[in-house]
Amino acid sequence: MLSEFEKTRLAVRELVLKAELITSDDFYRILRNHHEFLQEGGAGGYWQTFYIENLIFGTYHGSFADAHILKKQAKISFRNLSKVNLEALFMPYADFSCVYAEGKDWKKSDLEGSLMIDSLLNHCNFKEADLQATDFSRSELRYADLSYANLTNADFERCDLTGADLRSAVIDNTTSFKNAILKDTLLPPAFQ
């Protein structure tokens, strides 16, 4: 019998599979606004996540002089990113929760402090990406390439990292793999 949390997670996964495709125009508009969010001091906050009856979401907290700054932050939840270029993306502290982006190339992207919970990211390339303090909780990252990525303070709680490549990734005692699936995962020698 599934717990209420597991039922919620499965319901969210079904919603992610049906996520609306984001157009390049919409994505780049969000990206421009997010850069304004960063320039106006929006970086450096933290995420708090909640799950309530078939819904999982996060709220961002920081010390902002103006509430209008927060309105510019990228919120790309429940979207399909199949048609946008993500390589070398600069979007730290963005909300990518519950996105569908399987097989996408995030190589050399800066996603520090971003929220990527409950996302489908199987076969993605995160090689050399800055994923410091990024929350991937409950996401699927099967066969993802995270080699040479900065994973300090990243959260992979309950993630499926089956077959993922984490060799040469920057991992330390702040990186969380609590209850993660690490079957056939390639880990740095210090963690094997």
C-alpha positions in Angstrom: 0.0 0.0 0.0 1.3 3.4 -1.0 1.8 6.2 1.6 0.0 9.5 1.0 3.4 11.0 0.0 4.0 8.3 -2.5 0.6 8.8 -4.0 1.3 12.5 -4.3 4.7 11.8 -6.0 3.0 9.5 -8.6 0.3 12.1 -9.2 2.9 14.8 -9.8 4.9 12.5 -12.1 1.8 12.1 -14.2 1.3 15.9 -14.4 5.0 16.3 -15.4 4.5 13.8 -18.3 1.6 16.0 -19.5 3.5 19.3 -19.0 2.8 22.1 -21.5 5.6 22.7 -24.0 7.3 26.0 -23.5 8.2 27.9 -26.6 11.6 29.5 -27.2 10.1 32.9 -27.2 8.4 32.4 -23.8 11.5 30.8 -22.4 13.8 33.7 -23.4 11.3 36.2 -22.1 11.4 34.4 -18.7 15.2 34.3 -19.0 15.5 38.1 -19.5 13.2 38.8 -16.6 15.3 36.4 -14.4 18.5 38.2 -15.3 16.8 41.4 -14.0 15.9 39.5 -10.8 19.5 38.6 -10.3 20.8 42.1 -11.2 18.4 43.6 -8.6 19.7 41.4 -5.8 17.4 38.4 -6.0 20.2 35.7 -5.6 21.2 34.2 -2.3 17.8 33.1 -0.9 16.6 29.7 -0.1 13.7 27.3 -1.1 11.1 25.8 1.2 9.1 23.0 -0.3 5.6 21.7 0.6 3.4 18.9 -0.5 -0.3 19.1 -0.1 -2.7 16.5 -1.5 -1.4 15.8 -5.1 0.6 19.0 -5.2 4.3 19.6 -4.5 5.7 23.2 -4.7 8.4 25.5 -3.4 8.5 29.0 -2.2 11.6 31.2 -2.3 12.7 33.3 0.6 15.3 36.0 0.8 15.9 39.6 2.0 14.5 41.7 -0.8 14.0 45.5 -0.5 11.2 45.3 -3.0 8.6 42.6 -3.6 8.6 43.4 -7.3 12.0 41.7 -7.6 10.5 38.3 -6.7 8.0 38.7 -9.6 10.9 38.6 -12.1 12.3 35.3 -10.8 12.0 32.4 -13.3 9.2 30.1 -12.4 9.1 27.3 -14.9 7.1 24.7 -13.1 5.2 21.9 -14.9 6.6 22.8 -18.3 8.1 20.7 -21.0 11.6 22.1 -22.0 12.1 19.8 -25.0 12.3 22.6 -27.6 14.6 25.1 -25.8 18.4 25.3 -25.8 19.7 24.8 -22.2 23.4 24.5 -22.8 25.5 27.0 -20.8 22.4 28.5 -19.3 22.8 31.2 -16.6 19.8 30.8 -14.3 20.8 30.5 -10.7 18.0 30.5 -8.1 15.3 29.6 -10.7 12.3 27.4 -10.1 12.5 24.4 -12.5 10.3 22.2 -10.3 8.3 19.5 -12.0 9.7 20.0 -15.4 10.0 17.5 -18.3 13.5 17.8 -19.8 14.7 14.3 -20.6 17.8 14.1 -22.7 18.5 17.8 -22.6 22.0 19.3 -22.6 22.6 21.5 -19.6 26.4 21.4 -20.0 28.2 24.2 -18.3 25.0 25.7 -17.0 24.9 27.7 -13.8 21.9 26.6 -11.8 23.2 27.3 -8.4 20.5 27.4 -5.7 17.8 26.4 -8.2 14.8 24.2 -7.4 14.5 21.2 -9.7 12.4 18.9 -7.5 10.1 16.2 -8.9 11.5 16.6 -12.5 12.1 14.1 -15.2 15.8 14.6 -16.2 16.8 11.2 -17.4 19.7 11.1 -19.9 20.5 14.8 -19.3 24.0 16.2 -19.7 25.0 18.3 -16.6 28.7 18.0 -17.3 30.7 20.9 -15.8 27.5 22.5 -14.5 27.3 24.6 -11.3 24.6 22.8 -9.3 25.8 24.0 -5.9 22.8 24.1 -3.5 20.4 22.9 -6.2 17.5 20.8 -4.9 16.8 17.8 -7.1 14.7 15.9 -4.5 12.6 13.1 -5.9 13.7 13.8 -9.5 14.6 11.1 -12.0 18.2 11.5 -13.2 18.7 8.0 -14.6 21.8 7.8 -16.8 22.5 11.6 -16.4 26.0 12.9 -16.9 27.0 14.9 -13.8 30.7 14.5 -14.3 32.8 17.5 -13.3 29.7 19.3 -12.0 29.8 21.2 -8.7 27.4 19.3 -6.4 28.4 20.8 -3.1 25.3 21.3 -0.9 23.1 19.8 -3.6 20.1 17.7 -2.5 19.4 14.4 -4.3 17.1 13.0 -1.6 14.9 10.2 -3.0 16.3 10.7 -6.5 16.7 7.9 -9.0 20.3 8.2 -10.1 20.5 4.7 -11.7 23.5 4.6 -14.1 24.3 8.3 -13.6 27.9 9.4 -14.0 29.2 11.5 -11.1 32.9 10.7 -11.7 35.0 13.8 -11.1 32.0 15.7 -9.7 32.7 18.0 -6.8 30.9 16.2 -3.9 31.4 16.7 -0.2 29.7 16.1 3.1 27.1 18.7 2.3 25.8 16.8 -0.7 22.8 14.7 0.2 21.9 11.4 -1.3 19.5 10.4 1.4 17.3 7.5 0.2 18.5 8.0 -3.4 18.7 5.1 -5.8 22.4 4.7 -6.7 22.2 1.4 -8.7 25.1 1.3 -11.2 25.9 5.0 -10.4 29.5 5.9 -11.2 30.8 7.8 -8.2 34.1 9.6 -7.5 36.7 7.2 -6.0 36.4 8.8 -2.5 32.6 7.8 -2.4 32.8 4.3 -3.7 
